[in-house]
Amino acid sequence: MLVISAIIISLIPAVLVAYPIIRKIASKSPFPEDESSLKADLERRWESALEGLRHAELEMSVGNVSESDYLWLKQVHMTEAALVLKTLEIPDKEKGCLIKQTSLDSGYEEDN
Amino acid sequence: MVELGQIALILSFMMATYSTVVGFAGGMLNGRDLAASARWGFYSICPLLMLATASLIYAFVTNDFSVKYVAENSNIAMPKIYAWVAFYSGNAGSLLYIAVAFSLMAGITIRILNSKLPYTSPYALGVMSMVLLFFLAVILFLANPLDRHQIALEDGQGMNPLLIHFGMFIHPPFQMLGLISVALPFSIAIGALLAGRGGRDEWVDQGRLWGMVSWLLLTTGLLLGAWWAYTILGWGGYWAWDPVENSALMPWLAMTAFVHSIMVQKRRGMFRMWNMVLIIVAFAMAQMGMFINRGGPVPSVHSFAESTMGWVFLAVMAVTLFISLVIFIFRFDTLKSRSGLDSIISRESAFLAQNMLFLLIAFITLWGTIFPILSEAVDETTMTIGQPFFNKVNGPLMLLLVFLMGIGPVLPWRKAGWGSINRMLRLPLIVSCLVFLLSLISGIREYWVLISFAICSVSLVTVFQELIRGSRSRHSHGESWGRAFFSLIGANRPRYGGYVVHLSIIMLALGITASSFYDVQKDVVMRPGDSEVLGKYTFKYLEVSEKSYPDRVEEIAKFEVWSGNKNIGYMYPYRAFYPEFQIAATKGAIHSTILEDFYLVPSEFKEDGQAVFRVLVNPLVSWMWAAGPVLILGTLIALSPKNRTQRKRLQLPNVNVDQNPLRISE
């Protein structure tokens, strides 16, 4: 009984490690997006710039930052967002639209 | 059943070896099938270790004293429900517990990493497998809980009686989970370094997530440990700067620094090297904790976890530290910050200062903890550093941290002009000055208490100011106050979850300050019928009764207690004697209110009917225990995922980028 149980519990991990290699499951599927690619990096920077804008809006709306600090922060983050867009190969019209939306959407009250 | 457990242990060791080798190979050769195979191999370890655990618990439940570990840690008299506690109450079993818990947590981490960081995950898997491999090697070759005696014993030695308590179900599991969970963000960080694909911040989200999980486990373990010491060990205190307590505090300090500074990397692409250093230090300190826990040479009250294998852990810590630093130096050029500090008055600067303080306290604690070893090595006399040193040195630094905790989160990122500083800090500083003056007028003369109350009020006012201002802003857009409050938190979970955590830290700081400076203690010798007074409490010793159990004899004192003129009922502190172990354990009786605890604990019952009791009044201790759930709630809010609207907002269009004309990420 012990021998049979031992064989069964040994077979389970053996099957688990052999299956992906024999069936080549991973290599048959398309290559996943590379987290270190320039595009992924740009997406992170885009998110960071938007987060910065939302944060500046939030701070301004609750009265935490002065007008001059708010304008400076907004400019810095808008420049960052624009820089990201400039690097991307997208049509100028779409870039302009995104920049405009970025400015509009940066408010933290997404439900309002 | 035990033999099946042994087979499962051997198989899990083989699988961990396989996952280590094949995981790294899969990463280096970009062999996706190899990486998948290593991953599935790793997933199989958890069920195997669960089988080994089940076989050990089965041995406890069936009183199979042919198993050495069962014979050493239980006996026939032990209630069956404590089979789970007995499982991790000794060294070998606790290692198995750590291995099974880590295999489960690491399995979940790898599952998520595989979809979020597909090219980093094989390396992170390799590092996690290596960590698990080490534990499994120690279990199999040095401390196997499933080893059998040559001859089956009729009864076991029994578990250390101090461990037979409800608290054992929660405190040690959390503490051990907390220490080993530091390996999760460590593996992700080292995995990202090893992957070395030119990216720099890809691991940050996952590092932060698992760093916070680890931080939550460590914090819960520490709080439960303090609660355990206070309510169960019966000495009237909750923290003694014992080496084992310190060994859990040190990684907590490093992890607290890490979960803050990783946010700077996420937002600004700064502190890349610093975060790597922090997570390496945190993991080294967690290993140091395990070294001290498992028979390190430093004297400790936690003697039940002692073994002779502490040096194995120390050696592995040294090797891990060395290899991590080699990898760090090798990848040094990829870790340069994207930008620098714009201003000294900014959130980044506050985080950096706070980080320095956390590390300073961690290293002071480390120095105080290992000083006995150093002093013995230098002049062969063991000098122990006690509570006064830690209180005097770490106390003021911790207060400074609470101050930074108050002002740091309200400073804007990048820079803050005087106008912004005035808006954010005017009210907290005015309230703080008022609190200082009111405390002084009300008769408080201890300057550390005055400073502490003033600092706590800065932090408290900043939190409430943020919540009120934010809610008011949403309310002005037409939302009801209640909806405005909850939607404010929901829309900015990391920020406001952090504030809730900060509230709990203020509660802790107030509890520690009040109970450290205003506790009153009295040792009294009483006969039945005697009454004594301490503060506003009058307590009458009515009688002592004796109760026999299979494993112990309890002497239970009965007290009637009044607070002023109000009768608050009977209290029953007791002393239990375990003849088999020749150990006596005392259990205090506590009457707890929101303002203070009245604490009674017996020291000695004399034959002539006299008894010695220690009586304490500890102010604001209940605030510390109430801080625990608040802290957990805050962390869960901060960790909760963004809602669909937040995730979908303004995503970049899906385009191919194969060149970097602006060299934007360099």
Interface residues (C-beta under 8 A of the other chain):
Chain A: L2 S5 A6 I9 S10 I12 P13 L16 V17 A18 Y19 P20 I21 K24 I25 A26 S27 P32 E33 D34 E35 S36 S37 L38 K39 A40 D41 L42 E43 R44 R45 W46 S48 L50 E51 G52 H55 A56 L58 E59 S61 V62 G63 N64 V65 S66 E67 S68 D69 W72 L73 V76 L83 V84 K86 T87 L88 E89 I90 E94 L98 Q101 T102 D105 Y108 E109 E110 D111 N112
Chain B: E3 L4 I7 A8 L11 M14 M15 Y18 V22 R32 D33 L34 A35 A36 S37 A38 R39 W40 G41 Y43 S44 I45 P47 L48 L51 S115 K116 L117 P118 Y119 T120 A195 R197 G198 G199 R200 D201 E202 K266 R267 R268 G269 V410 P412 W413 R414 K415 A416 G417 G419 S420 N422 R423 M424 E466 R469 G470 R472 S473 R474 H477 G478 S487 A491 N492 T645 Q646 R649 L650 L652 P653 V655 N656 V657 D658 Q659 N660 P661 L662 I664 S665
